């Protein structure tokens, strides 16, 4: 039994005649009769009483007609929904981002994307990079914005987004505020305000401190860069942030200084699993992001 058989049976039942139904369906009457016979054989019951000129449904036929209409309606509804998904009108995407990314390019891209596809639901989950890698592997996220490198990079597709260096952030009256550049070893006696240890940038900074010969004295950890900078303004310690964020800080309250020899790269990328099926909405999100990032980099 297939959907075509059900459609033919419903047409005959509603027309009350094989001849009229065949004309409506644009097939021959013998072909239609054969299809209905096949449906009856498959079901093991007689659906139509053919003993009189005007066909009548048997009790089984009445029951099957009711069910067949529901099945056909459900299939049409499913086909309509599938068409909407395929044509990118519907879908759900889950994107993990670090807190600091919210002030960068991403809001503008999201706004444009949702303007083009208002029926696509984009869930943005803000958390640390280490947690996002885990959630991506477990299928809790479709995409993650992470700081490179990540563990097992060969498992992911990678779309580079931002490549900046980390800068030192101190309060405006700090003794290092007038410096043109800073080397990491100069910070060995400073009190560090850091992102929590589930953030990739936490480990990146700690590794650079250890390479410079000291263990950073961490006095405060947070998931919010704006709260961290307020702690810097309160003279509680120093912090390191990407230069793009540093450019948003009030120069009357903060001094931001490039770190050199070595510079500390902050490479933000969007990643997604190579082995995971990509929905139509996911493919369009990738294409849209690539296009928008190309425009940003060109500018």
N, C-alpha and C positions, 0 to 999 in steps of 0.2 A: 504494500500500500504506500502511495506517495501523495503529496499535496495535490497533484494534478487530478488524481482519481477523486479526491474529496471535492475539488472545485467542480468537476463534471457532474457528480452526483447532486450537489447543491443546486446547480443550474437546472438540472432536470426536475428536481423537486419543486423549485420555485416557479418554473415555467409550466409545470403540469403536463409536459409533453416532450417526448424525445425530439420530435420534429422542430418545435419552437426553440428548444435548448440548443440543438445542433446549429440552427440558423444564427442564434446569438453568439455562439462560440466559434462560428466560421469553420466547422468541421463537418464531415459527413455523418448522417444518422447511424449507419452501421458501425463506424468508428466509435461514436459516443456510446452506443449500446454495448459494444465490446468492453469499453473502459469501465462502465458501471458493473457489468458482469464480473470483471476481474476484481473489483472492489468487494462484491458480494462473496466471491470465492475466497478472497483473502480473509475476510471477516468471519466466514462460515455461517452467514445468515442471509435470508432474502430481505432486501431493502424496499423493493418496489413490487406491487401487485400488478402484473401485466395482463390479467384475465379480462379486463374490460377496456373499452375505447379510451376512457379517461384514466390515466394511471393514478394509483393511490399508493401512499407509503404504508408499509407494514408497521407494526408496533416498533420493531427494531429500527426501521427506517426513520421513524419520528425521533427516536432517541439519538441515532447517529447524525441526523440532520442538525439537531441542537448542538451536539458536541463538535461537529464539523465546522459549523459557523464560528464557534469559539476558537477552534484551532486556526482557521484561516485568518480571523481577526488578529490573533496573537502573532502569527507569522508576519502579517502585514505591518503590525506595530514594531516587531523586532527588525524588520527590513528597513523601516523608516528611521528607527534609532541608529541602526548600523550606518545608514547613508549619512546621517548627521555627523557621526563619529568620523567616518571616512572623509567627509568634506570639511572636517575640522571645526564643526559647529559645537561639538560637545567633547567633554573629556575632563580628567583630573590629573594635574601634575603636582608632584611634591618636591620642593626645592629647599635644600638646607643651606644656610648662609651663616658666616661668622657675624657677630654683632656690628663690627666696624664697617662691613660692606654696605649696610643700610644707607650710609651717607654718600656712597659713591655713585657709579653709573647705573646700578641695577634698578632703582625705582623708576627711572625714565624708560628703560627697556620693558619692564613689567607693565607700565601704564600703556605703552604703545601696543604691546602684545594683546592685552585684554581689551583694548579698544577695537582691534581687528577681530578678536574672537571672544565676544562677551559671554558665550555659553561655556567656555573652558574655565574650569575652576583651578586656580593656581594657589596651592597651599605653601606658604613660606615659613619654614621652621628655623628659628635662630638658636644656634648652639655652637659648641666648640668643634674644631676641625677633627680631632681624634674621634669624638662621638659620631660625627657625620660620616666618616669613613666606615665605621662599624654599621651604622644604620643603612648605608648604601649597599653594603655587602649582604645585609639581611633582608633587603627588599623593602625597608621602611621608607626609603627615599628613592626618587627617580634620578635626581641630579644633586650634586653637592658643589658648593663653592669652597675650595680648599687652598691652603698654602702648600706649594710644592717644596720639597718632594713628599710624596706619600708612599706608604708601604705597598709593595706589590703593584707598582705602577703599570706593569704590563697587563693587568686585568682591566684597565680603564681606557676609554677614549678620553682625550684631554683637549679642552679648548682654552688656550691662554687668554686671560682677560686683562690683567694689570701686572706690570713689572716695575716696581719701585724699590727704593732702598729705605731702610729704617733710619730715623733721625732721633737724636736725643731730645727729650723735652724736659726743661727745667723751669722753675719760676723766674720771673724777670730779674730778680735781684740775686740770683744764684751766682757763685763765684765763677762758674763756667759759662755764664750767659753771654759774655762778650767774645767767646772763642769762635773762630771761623770754622774749625773742624775739631773733631774729637776722635781719639783712639780708645779702644775698649779698655786698655789697661789703666787709663785715667779714671775709670769709674769704679775701681776696686774697693774704695772706701765709701761709696755712695749707698744709700738705702733705696732699694728697687721696689717700685710699684708695678706689678705684673698682671697679665691675664692669668686666669686659673690654669692649672696644669693639664686640663683636658683641651687646651687650645694649642695648636701647633706653634704659634708665635712664642709661647712660653718656653718651649723646648729649644726653639731656634735661638732665642736670646741667651738662655742658660748655656747652650753649647758654645756660643761665641765668648761668653765670660770665661768659661773653663779653658778655651783655647788661648785666651789672653793671660791665663795663669791664676785665676781666682774663682772662688765660688760666690755668686751674687748673694748679697744679704737682702732677702725678700721680706719686706715688712707689711705688704698688703697685696691681696689678689682680688680680682674682680672679673666679671664678664662684660663690663660696660666701659668703653674707652672714655666717654665723657665724664663718668664718675672718677676714673683714674686721673684724668687731667685736673679735676677739681682738687683732688688730694695733692697733686703736684703744686697747684696754686696755693694750697694751704701749707706749703713747705714741709710736707710729710715725707717726700722722697722724690726720686726722678723716675722717668719712664722712657720707653722707646716705642715709637709709633711710625707707621708708614708716612712718607712725606706728603701724600695727598691729604691725610687727616691733619697733619701738622699745618698745612696751608689754611685750614679752617679755624685755627686757634687765634685768639686775640693777642697781637704782638705786644700790647701794653701789659699783659699779664704773664706771657710765656716767652721763652726763648727756645727756638728749635735749631739744632745744630747737626749738620751731616756727620755721620760716622765714617771714618776712612781707615784704610790699611788694617784690616780689610773692610770694605763696605759690606753691609748685611742686606742681601737681596730679599725682597718680599714679593714672591711670584704667586699671584692669585689666579687660579684656573677653575673652570667648571669641568667636573668629571662625571662620567656615567659608565656603567658596567658594559663590557663588550659582550658578555654572554646573556644579557637580558633583552627580551623582546621589547622593541620600541613601538609604542602606539603611534597613531597618526598625529596626535597632538604633540607627543614627544619629539617626533621628527621635525615638526614645524617649529617647535620651540628652539631646537638646535639651529635650524636654518635661520630663523629670525634673529637669534642671539649673534650668530656669526656675522650676519649682515649689519646689525647695529654696531657691533664692536669694530668692524672694518671702518665704518663711518667715523666712530670716535677716534680711532688711531690715525685716520687720515687727517682729521681736524687738528 
